[in-house]
Structure formats: structure tokens, C-alpha cells
Amino acid sequence: MKTKEKTKNLTKVIDNFLRLIFPPDIKCIFCGCDINHFYDRPFCDKCAKTLSFNIGNRCRICDEPIENEAIICDNCQKRKHYFKHAYCPFVYKDKVRESLLSYKMDNKRYLSLAYSIMITKYIGEDIKNFDVITFVPMTRKREKERSFNQSKLLAEEIGKIVKLPVVECLKKNYDTKEQKELNYKERLTNLDNKFSVINSEKIEGKKILLVDDIITTCATVDACAKLLSKHASEISVCAVARNKLHKNIIDRI
């Protein structure tokens, strides 16, 4: 067994051991202090004052924060989406960014429950509109390297909370370049033919909630939604956080 794989396995064992001693559902997910309202708000009052909640004026399509009084962001005015609406309770910065990076890179999979609680509360009554939950896939190689698919784990937790079936509808055929290094047009090209639909009979005519961990330019969720739209009647997407696009990124779209 390679050293890197041994380290990841050891981290997983230690993480599981610590969860037995310190149950995660009594701790603030950002600072670790004890709280008694985890299933209502999985964070403490002190952290709540500094968290980047996605509130205020937001795009009605992609949920990106908008600084003026517009109802559709510049990005969504320029191009067509294959999903109806996005739901993201946080903006991807500061403590939220640190927490999500730790979730993905440090195998802190227990954070998925807290994130899923926040997503379902943010979606609210709209959750009744969906028939099926699915998620953005990873290649088997990448999932093995990381030891879990963060989006799949979120989808499973959301499914448990709202009692909706979670169906694996998409397959990632091969790995791509890191999306964060590319502009929107490059991201779309980077995703060409990278995904394919599986289990299509389970989503035929259904309204789908597609789960990802972070939404930036929407290129990944759009690529997935485009494929799903050939079978599903409607697709919306959700993630823990929405990245605020800088003007120079929008100008390159």
C-alpha cells in the first residue's frame, strides 16, 4: 500500500474514533464549541455573526449574490441554463470556504449532515417540487483517491432528511483539468463528453434536484443538467455555497 493511501486510511480511522468520543451533532461545525441546537442551526451564535450567508438580493436563476437591484445576474443574462433554479445557503468565502475545503480534502465527511441540514432549510417548501435527488459524479479513480464523493454524500443526507429517493443518474467518464483554473468557455470545453446518463428509466419525466458541493460559474451543473434534461421534466440544483463571480470572470464568459 502506498504511503499516501496509508495516510488517508489512518486519517479515516482516527476521524471515526474521534467521532465516537466527540459526536459531531453537538458541535458547531465552524469552531467546534458545544451547541444544543445542531439540527436547527449547526453552528454557534458567535460564528453566526461572521458567516457568509447567501442572503439579500440574489439572481433568481443561479442564486449568485447581486450588488444592485437586478433580478437576473449578468452571467445568466448572457447564456441559457439547463436548470430552473439554484439553491445555495452560503457564499463561498472565509469560514465557509475553509470548512468546505476541509470537508473535501481532509476527509471530514461528518460535515455532510450539517451542510445538508442547511441546504434543506434554505430550499424550504420548494423541496416538495422534487421527485428524485441525484448528484454530480466523480470518476472511480478520483473517488478512490479521496475515499468518498462529497456531492453524493450530501445527496444521501438530504434524501434522508426530506425522505426522497437518491438515484445515481450520471457517470463521469474520465477526469478533467481542475475547473478552477479555467474560464467559463474553457470549462464547458473541458466538460465535453465527460459525463453520461445512467439509470435513465428512473428519472424519466421526473423533477430532479441535482446536488454539488460548490457552484462557481455553473458550468459543471449545466453540463450535468443538459444531459438530465433529455429524460427529466425539470432540473434544479443545490450546493452548500455559491461563489461570487468577479467582473473579470464574467467578462471572459
C-alpha positions in Angstrom: 0.0 0.0 0.0 1.3 3.4 -1.0 2.3 5.9 1.8 -0.4 8.4 0.6 -3.1 5.7 0.7 -1.9 4.5 4.2 -2.1 8.1 5.5 -5.7 8.5 4.2 -6.8 5.3 5.7 -5.2 6.2 9.0 -6.9 9.6 8.9 -10.2 7.9 8.3 -9.7 5.6 11.3 -8.7 8.5 13.6 -11.7 10.5 12.3 -14.1 7.7 13.1 -12.6 7.2 16.5 -12.9 10.9 17.4 -16.5 10.9 16.2 -17.2 8.2 18.8 -15.7 10.3 21.6 -16.9 13.7 20.3 -20.2 13.2 18.5 -20.3 15.8 15.6 -24.0 16.6 16.1 -23.4 18.6 19.3 -20.6 20.8 17.9 -20.5 24.0 15.9 -19.2 22.9 12.5 -17.0 26.0 12.2 -15.4 26.4 15.6 -16.2 23.1 17.4 -17.8 24.6 20.5 -20.7 22.7 22.1 -24.2 23.7 20.9 -27.7 22.3 21.8 -29.5 23.2 18.6 -27.5 21.3 15.9 -30.5 20.1 13.9 -31.9 23.6 13.8 -28.6 25.5 13.3 -25.4 23.5 13.2 -23.3 26.5 14.3 -22.9 28.7 17.3 -24.2 32.2 17.8 -20.7 33.6 17.7 -19.9 32.1 14.3 -23.3 33.1 13.0 -22.3 36.8 13.3 -19.3 36.2 10.9 -20.7 33.6 8.4 -21.2 34.4 4.8 -24.9 33.6 4.4 -26.3 33.9 0.9 -28.9 36.5 1.8 -30.0 39.8 0.3 -30.6 40.3 -3.4 -29.7 37.2 -5.4 -30.1 36.0 -9.0 -33.4 34.2 -9.4 -31.8 31.6 -11.6 -28.3 30.8 -10.3 -28.6 32.3 -6.8 -25.5 34.4 -7.1 -25.4 37.5 -4.8 -26.2 40.7 -6.8 -25.0 44.0 -5.6 -27.5 46.1 -7.4 -31.3 45.8 -7.7 -31.3 43.5 -10.8 -33.2 40.2 -10.5 -31.0 38.2 -13.0 -27.2 38.4 -12.8 -25.0 39.4 -15.8 -23.9 35.8 -16.3 -27.4 34.4 -16.6 -28.4 37.2 -18.9 -25.7 36.1 -21.3 -26.5 32.4 -21.6 -29.0 29.7 -21.3 -29.1 27.3 -18.4 -30.4 23.8 -18.4 -31.7 24.0 -14.8 -34.6 26.1 -13.5 -33.1 27.3 -10.2 -30.1 27.0 -7.9 -30.2 26.9 -4.1 -27.0 27.8 -2.1 -27.3 28.8 1.6 -23.7 30.3 1.8 -21.3 32.4 -0.2 -18.0 30.6 -0.7 -15.6 32.7 1.4 -14.0 33.0 4.8 -15.1 30.3 7.3 -17.4 28.6 4.9 -14.6 28.2 2.3 -12.2 26.9 5.0 -14.8 24.4 6.2 -15.7 23.1 2.7 -12.0 22.7 1.8 -11.5 20.7 5.0 -14.6 18.6 4.2 -13.3 17.7 0.7 -9.6 17.4 1.3 -9.3 16.3 4.9 -11.9 13.6 4.8 -14.2 15.3 7.2 -17.3 13.6 5.8 -19.3 14.0 9.0 -19.8 17.7 8.0 -22.1 16.5 5.3 -25.0 16.2 7.8 -24.7 19.8 8.9 -24.4 21.1 5.3 -27.4 19.1 4.3 -29.5 20.5 7.1 -28.6 24.0 5.9 -29.4 23.2 2.3 -32.8 21.7 3.1 -33.7 24.6 5.3 -32.7 27.0 2.6 -34.8 25.2 -0.1 -37.7 25.2 2.3 -41.2 24.4 0.9 -39.7 24.1 -2.7 -38.4 20.7 -1.7 -41.9 19.3 -2.3 -41.5 20.1 -6.0 -38.9 17.3 -6.5 -39.3 13.6 -7.1 -35.7 12.4 -7.2 -32.3 13.6 -5.9 -29.1 13.0 -7.8 -25.5 14.3 -7.6 -22.5 15.4 -9.6 -20.4 12.2 -10.1 -16.6 11.6 -9.8 -14.6 9.0 -11.7 -13.9 5.8 -9.8 -10.2 6.7 -9.7 -10.8 10.2 -8.2 -13.3 8.9 -5.7 -10.9 6.2 -4.6 -8.2 8.7 -4.1 -10.4 11.0 -2.0 -12.2 8.0 -0.4 -15.6 9.5 -1.0 -17.7 11.6 -3.3 -18.6 14.8 -1.4 -21.6 15.6 -3.6 -23.0 12.0 -3.3 -22.7 12.1 0.5 -24.6 15.4 0.6 -27.3 14.0 -1.7 -27.7 10.9 0.6 -28.0 13.1 3.7 -30.6 15.4 2.0 -32.5 12.3 0.9 -32.7 11.1 4.4 -33.9 14.4 5.8 -36.6 15.0 3.2 -37.4 11.3 2.5 -36.8 11.4 -1.2 -35.0 8.7 -3.3 -31.4 9.3 -4.3 -30.6 7.9 -7.7 -27.2 7.7 -9.4 -28.1 9.2 -12.8 -24.7 10.3 -14.1 -21.4 8.8 -14.7 -18.1 10.7 -15.2 -16.2 9.0 -17.9 -12.8 10.4 -17.3 -11.0 13.1 -15.2 -10.8 16.7 -16.4 -8.5 19.6 -15.7 -9.2 21.5 -12.5 -12.2 23.7 -13.3 -11.0 26.5 -11.0 -8.1 27.1 -13.4 -10.3 27.8 -16.4 -12.8 30.5 -17.6 -16.4 29.6 -18.4 -15.9 28.7 -22.1 -12.8 26.6 -21.3 -14.8 24.9 -18.5 -17.5 23.9 -21.0 -15.0 22.5 -23.4 -13.3 20.8 -20.5 -16.6 19.0 -19.7 -17.4 18.0 -23.3 -18.4 14.3 -23.3 -17.1 13.9 -19.8 -20.5 12.8 -18.4 -23.1 10.3 -19.5 -26.5 9.3 -18.2 -27.2 6.0 -16.4 -30.4 4.6 -15.0 -32.4 6.9 -17.2 -35.6 4.9 -16.7 -35.6 6.0 -13.1 -35.7 9.7 -13.9 -38.0 9.7 -16.9 -40.5 12.6 -16.6 -39.3 13.3 -13.0 -38.4 16.6 -11.4 -34.8 16.3 -10.2 -32.7 18.1 -7.6 -29.0 17.9 -8.6 -26.5 18.2 -5.8 -23.0 19.6 -5.9 -20.8 21.0 -3.1 -19.8 24.4 -4.6 -21.2 26.3 -7.6 -18.9 28.8 -9.3 -19.7 29.5 -13.0 -22.4 26.8 -13.1 -20.5 25.1 -15.9 -20.4 21.7 -14.2 -24.1 21.6 -13.1 -25.1 22.9 -16.5 -23.3 20.1 -18.2 -25.0 17.6 -16.0 -28.4 19.2 -16.2 -28.2 19.3 -20.0 -27.9 15.5 -20.1 -30.6 15.0 -17.5 -33.0 17.3 -19.3 -33.2 14.7 -22.1 -35.1 12.5 -19.7 -36.3 14.6 -16.7 -39.1 17.1 -16.9 -37.3 19.7 -14.8 -34.0 20.1 -13.0 -32.9 22.4 -10.2 -29.5 22.4 -8.5 -28.2 22.9 -5.0 -24.9 23.3 -3.3 -23.5 24.3 0.1 -22.0 27.5 -1.3 -22.2 29.8 -4.3 -19.0 31.6 -5.4 -19.4 35.3 -6.1 -18.1 35.8 -9.6 -15.7 38.6 -10.1 -16.3 41.0 -13.0 -13.2 39.9 -14.9 -14.5 36.3 -14.9 -17.9 37.4 -16.1 -16.3 39.5 -18.9 -14.5 36.3 -20.1 -17.7 34.3 -20.3 
